[in-house]
Amino acid sequence: MKQDKKPTTDTGMAGCPSGGTCGADCGTCGEAEATAANLPVNTIRHKILVMSGKGGVGKSTVAANLAISLALQGRQVGLMDVDIHGPSIPKMLHLEDAEVTSVDGHIQPVQLAGVKMMSIGLLLRDRDAAVIWRGPLKMGAIKQFLEEVEWGELDYLIIDSPPGTGDEPLSVCQLAAPLDGAIVITTPQDVATADVRRSIAFCHQLDLRVIGVVENMSGFVCPHCGTVTDIFKSGGGERMAASMEVPFLGRIPIDPAIGASCDDGRPFVYHYNKSETAKAFAGITVPILALSDGENAGGAKPAENTNQETGSMKIAIPTAEGKVCMHFGHCEQFALLDVDAAGKQVTGKTMVTPPPHEPGVLPKWLHEQGANVILAGGMGQRAQGLFQENGIQVVVGAPAGTPEELAGQYLAGTLVAGENVCDH
């Protein structure tokens, strides 16, 4: 049965207790008709919220390409757009005219590039109409997206929320609980990172894990020579993540092909999967994929990686000639500093010689040494993901200094991380 698109004065979705005739002031839509007997059977293993404290940072672009990147790696993925007032996913993926159908009362998601999708934009009769809803209606729509859409069996449901910390992300946290965590999107400028800090504070207040921060629009990739130019500078998101003690997942450069893909409705990572930018998106999926493998995808604070009985943690710092080595793989030795996390004091130091540098060896080896955090001058995105898979938080861009100096600054919250000197 074809699902008719409804005007914006209705919920526009199946299950309206007033038969789709309620007005914008109705606060009961989605609350009366649906029962456990007629809801679809969905199995969603992991639910991840994509959010930002500021609009215009490319959050929906990241969410869509992240979902498709996971699908390209063989996972069953859903993408739920809960931006009620400004849904971008249908336009971005050229789905404005896609037909939403209902089978046995179950709303069928639209599918593209191996991803199941649902958005209020798919249900609007007039794509230019404004959705003028108060909080209860928005919450009812999100509830229906979660319960009445036939998602089936998913490894991941990526939830794209509007900017800020208002009704939609709060409703998701309440209705989709338990969530595995949030990915927070920012751009490098200070005006963006200041707003994004509020999103991280929102997560902390709701005890929602911050899987990590993504710095979008980080440098411009020349379409002719491939040279990267920092139009908005770079590293702001990474420094903000370090100061707020949350993982940094990587940088996505400004690539003209992304803008063209969004305008043409062509998923970027699907059609340009060999590009360096697509590889950057794939790098962000590493801690997400670790969720399925039962690994630690990175906690919200270093304290979560401490020994709960003793309050201790261990910081690893690659060194050369007694100071931090700018690239962890080229170091002479690692300084392993034992730390009293509660007292924020270094209690001991051991110098150890690492095994030969081969891909994947050092993260596992440092995990075996008991490291919780690594402070490095530079590290590639793939290596960062491998450390996070092994439960080790990564801070890159560490300034020159002795291990004791850097560890002290990190514990005091005064460590100022600069640019990642080896972001290959």
FENQUI-V854108 format. One record per pair of residues at least 24 apart in sequence whose ideal C-beta (glycine too) atoms are under 6 Angstrom apart, sorted by the first residue. I is the first residue (numbers start at 0). J is the second residue. D is the distance in whole Angstrom. If there is no record, write none. Layout:
# FENQUI-V854108
i=I j=J d=D
i=I j=J d=D
This chain:
# FENQUI-V854108
i=0 j=101 d=5
i=1 j=100 d=6
i=2 j=99 d=4
i=2 j=100 d=5
i=2 j=101 d=5
i=4 j=122 d=5
i=4 j=123 d=6
i=4 j=124 d=4
i=6 j=124 d=5
i=7 j=128 d=5
i=7 j=130 d=5
i=10 j=140 d=6
i=11 j=122 d=4
i=12 j=143 d=5
i=13 j=101 d=5
i=13 j=106 d=6
i=14 j=143 d=6
i=14 j=147 d=6
i=23 j=131 d=6
i=26 j=135 d=4
i=28 j=139 d=4
i=29 j=139 d=3
i=29 j=142 d=5
i=29 j=143 d=5
i=33 j=147 d=6
i=37 j=104 d=5
i=38 j=146 d=5
i=39 j=105 d=4
i=39 j=149 d=4
i=41 j=150 d=4
i=42 j=152 d=5
i=43 j=153 d=5
i=43 j=156 d=5
i=44 j=154 d=5
i=45 j=155 d=5
i=45 j=179 d=5
i=45 j=290 d=5
i=46 j=156 d=5
i=46 j=175 d=5
i=46 j=178 d=5
i=47 j=157 d=6
i=47 j=179 d=6
i=48 j=158 d=5
i=48 j=171 d=6
i=48 j=178 d=6
i=48 j=181 d=4
i=49 j=159 d=5
i=49 j=182 d=5
i=50 j=160 d=5
i=50 j=168 d=5
i=50 j=181 d=6
i=50 j=183 d=6
i=50 j=198 d=5
i=51 j=162 d=6
i=51 j=184 d=4
i=51 j=195 d=6
i=52 j=194 d=4
i=52 j=195 d=5
i=52 j=197 d=5
i=52 j=198 d=4
i=53 j=162 d=6
i=53 j=191 d=5
i=53 j=194 d=4
i=54 j=162 d=4
i=56 j=184 d=5
i=56 j=185 d=6
i=56 j=186 d=5
i=56 j=191 d=6
i=56 j=215 d=6
i=57 j=215 d=4
i=58 j=184 d=4
i=59 j=87 d=4
i=59 j=159 d=5
i=61 j=184 d=5
i=61 j=213 d=6
i=61 j=215 d=6
i=62 j=157 d=6
i=62 j=159 d=4
i=63 j=91 d=6
i=64 j=267 d=5
i=64 j=268 d=5
i=64 j=280 d=5
i=66 j=114 d=5
i=66 j=157 d=4
i=67 j=112 d=5
i=67 j=114 d=6
i=67 j=266 d=5
i=67 j=268 d=5
i=67 j=269 d=5
i=68 j=268 d=5
i=68 j=280 d=5
i=68 j=281 d=5
i=68 j=284 d=5
i=69 j=155 d=6
i=69 j=284 d=6
i=70 j=113 d=4
i=70 j=114 d=5
i=74 j=154 d=4
i=74 j=155 d=6
i=75 j=153 d=5
i=75 j=154 d=5
i=76 j=114 d=5
i=76 j=155 d=5
i=77 j=115 d=4
i=77 j=150 d=5
i=77 j=153 d=5
i=77 j=156 d=4
i=78 j=114 d=5
i=78 j=116 d=5
i=78 j=157 d=5
i=79 j=117 d=5
i=79 j=144 d=6
i=79 j=158 d=5
i=80 j=118 d=4
i=80 j=159 d=5
i=81 j=141 d=5
i=81 j=160 d=5
i=81 j=167 d=5
i=82 j=161 d=4
i=83 j=119 d=5
i=83 j=130 d=6
i=83 j=137 d=5
i=84 j=130 d=5
i=86 j=118 d=5
i=86 j=119 d=5
i=86 j=120 d=3
i=88 j=118 d=5
i=89 j=118 d=5
i=89 j=120 d=4
i=89 j=121 d=6
i=91 j=261 d=5
i=92 j=264 d=6
i=93 j=264 d=2
i=95 j=126 d=5
i=97 j=121 d=6
i=105 j=149 d=4
i=106 j=147 d=5
i=106 j=148 d=5
i=107 j=149 d=6
i=108 j=148 d=6
i=112 j=266 d=5
i=112 j=269 d=5
i=117 j=144 d=5
i=117 j=148 d=5
i=134 j=166 d=5
i=137 j=166 d=5
i=138 j=170 d=5
i=141 j=170 d=5
i=141 j=174 d=6
i=142 j=174 d=5
i=145 j=174 d=6
i=145 j=175 d=6
i=164 j=201 d=4
i=172 j=205 d=5
i=179 j=290 d=6
i=180 j=208 d=4
i=180 j=210 d=4
i=181 j=207 d=6
i=181 j=209 d=6
i=182 j=210 d=5
i=183 j=212 d=5
i=184 j=213 d=5
i=184 j=215 d=6
i=185 j=214 d=6
i=185 j=236 d=4
i=186 j=215 d=6
i=186 j=216 d=5
i=187 j=214 d=6
i=187 j=217 d=6
i=187 j=231 d=5
i=187 j=232 d=5
i=187 j=233 d=5
i=187 j=235 d=4
i=187 j=236 d=6
i=188 j=231 d=5
i=192 j=235 d=5
i=192 j=239 d=4
i=199 j=243 d=5
i=208 j=299 d=5
i=209 j=245 d=4
i=209 j=299 d=5
i=210 j=286 d=6
i=210 j=296 d=5
i=211 j=246 d=4
i=211 j=248 d=4
i=211 j=297 d=6
i=212 j=236 d=5
i=212 j=240 d=4
i=212 j=247 d=5
i=213 j=248 d=5
i=213 j=283 d=6
i=214 j=250 d=5
i=215 j=251 d=5
i=216 j=253 d=5
i=217 j=250 d=4
i=217 j=252 d=6
i=218 j=252 d=5
i=219 j=253 d=4
i=220 j=252 d=5
i=220 j=254 d=5
i=222 j=255 d=5
i=227 j=252 d=6
i=234 j=418 d=5
i=238 j=416 d=5
i=241 j=394 d=5
i=241 j=416 d=4
i=244 j=300 d=5
i=244 j=301 d=6
i=245 j=299 d=6
i=246 j=297 d=4
i=246 j=392 d=6
i=248 j=283 d=5
i=249 j=279 d=6
i=249 j=282 d=5
i=249 j=283 d=5
i=249 j=380 d=5
i=251 j=279 d=5
i=252 j=276 d=6
i=282 j=380 d=4
i=282 j=381 d=6
i=282 j=384 d=6
i=285 j=384 d=3
i=286 j=387 d=5
i=289 j=388 d=5
i=294 j=388 d=5
i=295 j=390 d=4
i=297 j=387 d=5
i=301 j=372 d=6
i=301 j=392 d=6
i=302 j=340 d=6
i=304 j=371 d=4
i=305 j=340 d=5
i=310 j=340 d=5
i=310 j=341 d=4
i=312 j=338 d=5
i=312 j=340 d=5
i=312 j=371 d=4
i=313 j=337 d=6
i=313 j=369 d=5
i=313 j=370 d=5
i=313 j=371 d=6
i=314 j=338 d=6
i=314 j=372 d=5
i=314 j=406 d=5
i=315 j=365 d=5
i=315 j=370 d=4
i=315 j=373 d=5
i=316 j=374 d=5
i=316 j=402 d=4
i=317 j=375 d=6
i=322 j=399 d=6
i=322 j=401 d=6
i=323 j=376 d=6
i=323 j=397 d=5
i=325 j=376 d=4
i=325 j=377 d=5
i=325 j=420 d=5
i=326 j=377 d=5
i=326 j=421 d=5
i=327 j=375 d=4
i=327 j=378 d=6
i=328 j=356 d=4
i=334 j=402 d=4
i=335 j=368 d=6
i=336 j=402 d=6
i=336 j=406 d=5
i=343 j=410 d=4
i=345 j=406 d=5
i=359 j=385 d=6
i=362 j=386 d=5
i=362 j=389 d=5
i=363 j=389 d=6
i=374 j=405 d=5
i=376 j=420 d=5
i=377 j=419 d=5
i=377 j=420 d=4
i=377 j=421 d=3
i=379 j=423 d=5
i=395 j=419 d=5
